[in-house]
Amino acid sequence: MPGVLNSSHIKRLINRNPALVKGCVNITEQIQPCGIDLTLKEVASFTSAGRITRSNQDRLVSELEALKFDDKGQVHLAPGAYLITYNESVNLPLNLMALVLPRSSLLRSGATVHTAVWDPGYSGRGQSMLSVSNPKGFIVEKDARVVQMIFLTLDEASTGYNGTYQGENLA
């Protein structure tokens, strides 16, 4: 029956090969009652326009410039949009999909994270867009827990993701 995985089910899948999620900073803190927190590895600013068209052959993702963390491991972000990369990599089996939602502390500070669906069969280290709306900006620290990933079971196994981003950011 389709549903959301709880913490004990997530822990079992993390201990499998391949692990559902790898590269956790502190698994004890990251496991939640119905998901797992993902942590911040990198922040980048957009330096060019992107393009989406009817054909993926004409798609153009924006160029990026990595932002440097200060000596405290923090970066102050002015209002705007940024691309974030997570420390954790994910290996979704064919009977699971995932959604990623911002932690409430971001929302309470005038920031949020926008993500897409994480399809069954996807394997990689994902990225999301961090939007800062707070006119005073937002400070984020490397390895901070920024989002919660929830896993949803499908009513039957999928054929699996086979797109451009399969295996992304694993180096």
Buried (B, 14 or more C-beta within 10 A) or exposed (E): EEEEBEEEBBBEBBEEEEBBBBBBBEEEEBBBEBBBBBBBBBBBBBEEEEEEEEEEEEEEEBEBEEBEBEEEEEBEBEBEEBBBBBBBBBBBBBBBBBBBBBBEEBEEBBBBBEBEEBBBBBBBBBBBBBBBEEEEBBBBBBEBBBBBBBBBBEEEEBEBBEEEBEEBBEE
